Amino acid sequence: METIFANYLQNTTANGVLCAVNTDGKVQTFSAGDISNSEHQTPFYIYSISKTFTAVAVMQLCERLGNFLDHSISKLLPHYSIPADITVRQLLNHTSGLSDYFSQKEYQDAVHSHPDRPWSYEKLMEVGLKQTPLFPAGKGWSYSNPGYGMLREIIELKSKSGVSFYEFIDQNIIQPLGLASTCAFTKMDSEHELLAGIDPSMEGDFRELYHPGWIATGCFISTVEEITHFYQALFSEKLTSRASLDEMTQLVELNFPLPEPRKAAYGLGLMSVNHDPQGRHYGHGGGGPGYTTYARHYPDEKLTISFVVNASLPQTPFELADEIFESLT
């Protein structure tokens, strides 16, 4: 494992990696570069790994209130001017045709020029939805953070949970699993509570400069070990029923370049790959100032890999997860 991480760090701008491997509840931890094993208990922004948490919360509400995956977003959230046929399911699997703010120059410039002064949630959604619709609902795939912002709002509706998004996640996912280091984090890290990381676009320690209010989908922190416990619990049916898990693992294939015969795919809050020689796996990546994160669960092996690299990278290092898995099997 040390060789895998050393080779990886030679070819990236990151200086360190933390990794946890959970095999049916037994956890091994690894570190490399300028991150030591003692920092495994230091949390970091998990960024879009939180989308799996959101999807679990929606499925839990569907179990309690009746399945609303195919209900119209326009009826649930009438204050948005979006096509009437977009459904909750399409928000979850990014087939809604909603656009995004993350890739827009206006957003990127604003984050880099004043990272400590986030836009309001309303402006994030307004800018993010400017190019909607990208395609008719259900007729394409495009990653949309505003879509997950809407899911956050749906969870909070009086007709759904009636509590805040963060409260629902805490009460129904974090506390039941005993994830002591996983929580909402909605302030700048002036106390250096989080893992040190690198963001080349910011002059100085990004933790003191970046406000997580720039994330409309909600912001959580965690550790690589606790992320493995979350995915192990999900696929052990400790968070949802088997029927809900089956819904979450219904995949749509993406036009994303992968070596043959692999086909990139996405479920409900879950990244995956069809026809992967390594076998079935599901998880999610996340990236933003300071960190690039990824978690992957192999249900047939009851094995979860989670890692964080301490730098903002242009894309998720899926190939690193491939190498880690191959070294274990």
N, C-alpha and C positions, 0 to 999 in steps of 0.2 A: 504493500500500500504506500509506503514511503516513497518508493520510486515513481509510482503513478503521480503522486502529488508534486514531487520535485520536477518531473518532466512537464507537468501542466504549468507550473508557475514560471518555468523558463520561457514559455510562449504566450504569456499574458501580462497585463499591467498590474495584476493583483500581486500582493506580497505574501499573502497567507490564506490558508484554508482551514476550516473546521468541518469535521464530518462525523456523523453517527450512523451506525448500522444496527438495525434492530431485527433480530431473527427470532420470531415468535416470542417476543418479550424480553429476550436477552440482548443487552445493548453493548456494543463496542464503540469507543470513541477514538478519533484520530485527529492530529493537528499537523500542520506543515508550515514552513516559512516563518514569518515573524509573529505568528499566533501560537501561543503555548497551550498545552493541555489544561493549564489552570484557568484559561479563559472560556472553557466550555460552559460555565454557568453564567457567562455574560451575555445578555440578550442582544438582539439586533432586529431591525425592521424586517419583517418577513415579506413585505410588499404583496405581490399578487398571489402568494400562497394563501392569503386570506380569502381568496375567491372560493376555495374548497370549503372553508368555514361557512361562508355565506350560503353556498349551495346546500350544505348540511342543514343549516337553519331553515331554509325554505322547505326542504323535504320533511323536517320535523313538524313544521306547521301544516304541511299537506296531510300528514298522518293524523294530526289532531282535528283538523277542520274540514277534511275532504280535499281530494286532489284538485288543485287549482293551476296546475302547470300550463294548461291550455286556455286559461282565461286571458281576456284582452287587457293589455296594459292601459289602454285609453280609458277603460271603465274603472280600473283600480286607481289610476293616477291621471284624472282628467285635466290637470293643469299643464300637461305636456302636449304640444302640437306635433304628434307623431302619427304614422299610419295606424289606422284602427285595428288592423289585423295582427299586429305584433303581440306575441304571447309571453308569458313568464318563462316558458321553456326556451323560447328563442333568445331571451336575455341571458339565460344560464349557459347556453351553448354558443352564443355569439353568432347566431344566424338571423338576428333581428333586422339587419341593415342599418342599425344606428352607427353613427360615426364616433370619433374619439377625440379627446383633447391631447393625449400624450404625445402623439406624433406631429402635432401642429406647431409651426414655428412660433406663433404668438404665445403659446403656453411655454415652450422650451425657453424662449427669450426671457419671459417673465420670471420663471424659476431661477434662471442663472443670474439675472440682474438684481433681483431682490428675493432670495430664497427664504428670508425671514418674514416676508409679508405675503402670505397666501391670498389668493382670490377667495371671495365668498363661495360657498357651495353652489349658490345660484348661478354665479358667473362661470364656475367650472362646468356646470351642466349646460349653460347657454352656449359657451364656446365649443364644448365637446360635441354638441348636437347640430352645429351649424351646417354640416354637410349631409345630414340625414334627409332622405334615405340614400344609402349607397347602392342598394339593390332592393327588390321586393322581398318582403319578409319571408324567410325560409328558403330563399333561392340563391344563397351565397353564404360566405363566412367572412367576418371581419371583427377583430378584437375590439370590444367597446367597454371602456371603463365607465362611461355614463350609464350603460346598461346595468352594470353592477351597482351604481349609485341608485338607480331606480329600485333594484332588488332590496337594497338597504331601506329605502322608504317603504316598500311593501311590507317588509318584516315589522316595521314600526306602526303600521296602520292599526286603528282601534279594532277593526274587523279581523286582524291577524294576531299579533302578539300584544299590542297596546303598550309596549315598553320600548325603551330605546334599543337601537341595534346592538350597541355594546353590552347593554344589560342582558339582552336575550342570549347573545353568544356566551357571555360569562356564566349565566345561570344554567344553560342547557348543553354547553360543550366543555368549557374550560374547567369549571368547578367539578362536574361529575367525573372528569378524567384526572383531577388533581394536578393540573398543569400550573405549578406554582410560579413559573417565570413567564407565562404567557398572559398578556393583558393588552388592553387598549393603551395606546401611547399617543397623546394628542398635543404635545408641547415640544418646544425645542430642547435638546439635550444639553443644557448648560452645565449640568452636574457630571457629565460623562458617565452616565449610567449604562450606555450602550457600547458595544464593541467598536473599537477604532476602525475607520475605513477611509478609503481614498475616493475623492471625486475631483478629477482634474479641472472641472469647470469652476470650482470654488476655491478661492484663495484663503486658506486657513482650514481649521478643523470643521468638517462639514456638520458635525454633531451640534456645534454652537451656532451654525448658520442656517440650517435647513429646518423649516417648520412642516410637520406632516399634514397640516391643513391643506396642502397641495394635493392630497389624495382623496378624491370624492367618494371612493368605495369604502373608506374606513381604514384605520391604521392599527396594526397589532405588532407587538414584539414577542419574540420567543427565543428558544435555543434549538440547536439541531436535534438534540435528544428528545425534547418535548414534541417537536414536529413529527418525529418517527412514532411516538406514542399516539399522536392524533390519527395518523393514517392507519396504524395497526388497529386502533379501536374502530375506525370507520369500517374497515374491511373485515372486522370480526363481528360486525352487526351490533356494536355496543352503542352506536349513536343513532342509527336508523334501522328500519326493517330491511329484510332481504329484498322485498319488492321495491323499496326506495333506492337501495343500492343498485338494483338492476336498471332502474330509470337513469341513475347517474352515470352508469357505464354504457348506455346506448350512445354510440359514437357517430359523428359525422366526419368524413374524411376531408382533409384540407389540401389545398394546392401549395404545399410547402416542400421544398427540395430535400429529399432524404435518399440515401443509397437504396437501390432496389434490393429486396422486394418491399421495403418498409414504406408505409403510408402514414403520414402524420394525421392525427385524429383528435377530436375534442368531444367530451361528454358534457355532463352538467357540473361545471366547476372542476373538471378533471382533464388534464392533458394526457394523451395516450399515443400509441403507435400501432397500427394494424400490421399484421404479417411480419412482426419483428422476430428474427431468429432467436432472440433471448427469451421470448415468451411474452405472455400478457403482463402489462404494467400500466399503472395509472399514477398520476401525481400532479404537480404544478410547479412552475417557476415564478420567480419574482425578481424585479430589478428596479433600482432607483439610486439616489445619491448614496454612495458609500458601500453598497453591497449588491451582490448578485446571488440569489438563492435558488435552490431547487430541491424538491423531494420527489421520490418515486417509490411506489409500492408494487411488489410482485406477489399477487395473491396466491399463486400456486406454491411458492416457496415460503409464504408468510414472512416476507422480508421487506424491510423499508430502508432506503438510503436517503439521508438528508445532508446537505452541505451548504455552506456559505463561503464565498470568497470575498475578501475585504476590499473590493473595488467595484465601481460602476463599469459594467461591460456592455458592449453593443448587443449581445445576445446570450441566451441561457446556454451554459456549457453541457448540453445533453451528452456529448461524447465522453465527458468525465464520468457521468453516471454509468455509461456503458462499460467503461474500463473498470470501475469499482466493482460492478456486478460480476464481470468476467473473472476478476481476481478472487471472488468469493465462491465461485461454483466450479 
